[in-house]
Amino acid sequence: MTDLIDNIHFQALSQQDPKDVCRRAICGYDDSNGYYRLSVWGDEYRIFPTQSKISCMAKNTHGIHDYFYLFMIHYLLQSKETELSSEWISEKDIPGGTTFFRGPHEIPTKLISLRFDNNIEAFKARCEQLHGIPLTMADAAFRFRITPRIPVAVLYWIGDEDFPAESKILYDRSIADHLASDIIYALAVGICERLGKPPG
């Protein structure tokens, strides 16, 4: 799982002041064992900078995508003490997003719309299973707290004979303060995979 992460990122984290990291990322640090404790989508993860290792404390990680581990290390490295804007935006509203999030970086939300295929009750049930909070948007929508400073909203529209079912991910405008576009893409892929693929 950590093969995606260049060791230089773990080394960079090991050189940071844990108090500063914990304040920025709203996480914990075990000084005796040298690891960070970070809540990611409802599960606690331990990040060991000097061992280049990330482990989940839950027995079942719900099929978390490898990209989430890449997101975690960058979140600890780059998050800032920025308040949430409480304004939802799409990836195209992120600086540079209209050119970045297309082609190979197009967000694969079709994984979600194809899995549920107009079964909105199944979509709601899956979101509730993953601790989603209902929002009054689209035909159904849920807010997820991925990490303390990174909330996302997942929207779902029922299709008809003219338009297929559609899904979309929205982000708090502050996300660009914390993460580069490639890491936002990694996060989005992880979200689409977790919601869009049946538990294995």
C-alpha positions in Angstrom: 0.0 0.0 0.0 2.8 2.4 0.7 4.6 1.5 -2.6 2.9 4.5 -4.1 4.5 6.8 -1.6 8.1 7.9 -2.3 10.2 7.5 0.9 11.1 11.2 0.6 7.6 12.1 1.9 8.0 9.9 5.0 11.4 11.4 5.5 10.0 14.9 5.2 7.3 14.1 7.7 9.9 12.6 10.2 11.7 16.0 10.1 8.6 18.0 11.0 7.7 19.0 14.6 4.9 16.7 15.7 3.2 19.5 17.6 3.0 21.5 14.4 1.7 18.6 12.4 -0.9 17.8 15.0 -2.1 21.4 15.2 -2.3 21.7 11.4 -3.8 18.3 10.6 -5.9 18.0 13.8 -4.4 14.6 14.6 -2.5 12.9 17.5 1.0 11.7 18.0 2.4 8.9 20.1 5.8 10.1 21.2 6.8 6.7 22.7 6.2 4.8 19.5 6.8 7.5 17.0 3.5 7.4 15.0 0.7 9.8 14.1 -2.9 8.9 14.8 -5.2 10.2 12.1 -9.0 9.6 11.6 -9.7 8.9 8.0 -13.3 8.3 6.9 -14.2 7.0 10.4 -11.2 4.7 10.9 -8.0 5.4 12.9 -4.8 5.1 11.0 -1.2 5.1 12.4 1.4 6.7 10.3 5.0 5.8 11.2 7.4 8.3 9.4 10.6 6.6 10.3 9.4 3.2 9.3 7.6 4.4 6.1 4.5 2.5 7.2 0.8 3.2 7.5 -1.5 0.8 9.3 -5.3 0.8 10.0 -6.5 0.0 13.5 -9.8 -1.3 12.2 -10.0 -5.0 11.3 -12.0 -4.1 8.2 -10.8 -1.2 6.1 -13.9 -1.4 3.9 -11.8 -1.9 0.8 -10.0 1.4 1.0 -8.1 2.3 -2.2 -4.3 2.5 -2.2 -4.6 6.2 -3.2 -6.0 7.0 0.3 -2.6 6.2 1.8 -1.0 8.7 -0.6 -3.6 11.2 0.4 -2.9 10.6 4.2 0.8 11.3 4.0 0.3 14.5 1.9 -2.5 15.6 4.3 -0.1 15.4 7.2 2.6 17.2 5.3 0.6 20.0 3.7 -2.5 20.7 5.7 -2.9 24.2 7.1 -4.7 25.9 9.9 -7.5 27.0 7.6 -11.1 27.2 8.6 -13.7 25.5 6.4 -15.4 27.9 4.0 -18.7 26.0 4.1 -18.9 26.6 0.3 -19.1 23.5 -1.9 -17.2 23.6 -5.2 -16.5 21.1 -8.0 -13.1 20.0 -9.1 -13.4 22.5 -12.0 -13.6 25.4 -9.5 -10.2 24.5 -7.9 -7.4 26.7 -9.3 -6.2 25.1 -12.5 -9.0 22.5 -12.3 -10.6 23.0 -15.7 -7.4 21.9 -17.4 -6.2 19.3 -14.8 -9.3 17.3 -14.1 -9.9 15.9 -17.6 -8.6 13.1 -19.7 -6.4 10.8 -17.5 -7.4 12.9 -14.4 -11.1 12.8 -15.0 -12.9 11.9 -11.7 -14.3 8.4 -12.1 -17.8 9.2 -10.6 -19.3 6.8 -13.2 -18.2 4.0 -10.8 -20.8 5.3 -8.4 -23.7 6.0 -10.9 -23.1 2.6 -12.6 -23.0 0.6 -9.4 -26.4 1.9 -8.1 -28.0 2.3 -11.5 -31.0 4.4 -10.3 -31.4 2.4 -7.1 -31.3 5.5 -4.9 -32.3 3.6 -1.8 -29.2 1.4 -2.2 -27.1 4.6 -2.7 -28.5 6.0 0.5 -28.0 2.8 2.5 -24.3 2.6 1.4 -23.7 6.2 2.3 -25.3 5.8 5.7 -23.1 2.6 6.2 -20.1 4.8 5.6 -21.2 7.4 8.2 -22.6 9.9 5.6 -24.7 12.8 6.7 -27.7 13.6 4.4 -27.7 16.9 2.5 -30.6 18.5 0.7 -28.9 18.5 -2.8 -29.5 16.5 -6.0 -31.9 13.5 -5.7 -29.7 12.3 -2.8 -26.5 13.6 -1.3 -24.3 12.9 1.7 -21.5 14.7 3.4 -18.4 12.7 4.5 -15.7 13.8 6.9 -12.7 12.3 5.2 -10.2 13.9 7.6 -10.8 16.7 10.2 -10.1 19.4 7.6 -11.3 17.7 4.4 -15.1 17.2 4.1 -16.6 16.1 0.8 -20.2 15.8 -0.5 -21.3 13.0 -2.9 -24.3 13.8 -5.0 -26.5 11.4 -6.9 -29.2 12.1 -9.6 -31.6 9.4 -10.9 -31.5 9.0 -14.6 -34.3 8.6 -17.1 -34.8 7.7 -20.8 -32.9 10.8 -21.9 -30.1 11.0 -19.3 -28.3 8.3 -17.4 -27.9 8.4 -13.6 -25.1 10.8 -12.6 -22.9 11.2 -9.6 -20.6 14.1 -8.5 -18.2 14.9 -5.8 -18.0 18.4 -4.2 -15.3 19.8 -2.0 -15.1 22.6 0.6 -13.4 25.5 -1.1 -10.6 25.3 1.4 -9.3 22.0 0.0 -7.0 23.9 -2.3 -5.3 25.4 0.8 -4.3 21.9 1.8 -3.7 19.7 -1.2 -2.3 19.9 -4.7 -4.5 18.9 -7.6 -2.9 15.5 -8.1 -3.6 14.6 -4.4 -7.2 15.8 -4.7 -7.5 13.5 -7.7 -6.1 10.6 -5.6 -8.6 11.3 -2.9 -11.5 11.5 -5.4 -10.5 8.2 -7.0 -10.4 6.6 -3.5 -13.9 8.0 -2.8 -15.3 6.7 -6.1 -13.8 3.3 -5.6 -15.1 2.9 -2.0 -18.6 4.0 -2.9 -18.7 2.5 -6.4 -17.4 -1.0 -5.9 -19.3 -3.6 -3.9 -17.5 -4.7 -0.7 -15.1 -7.5 -1.5 
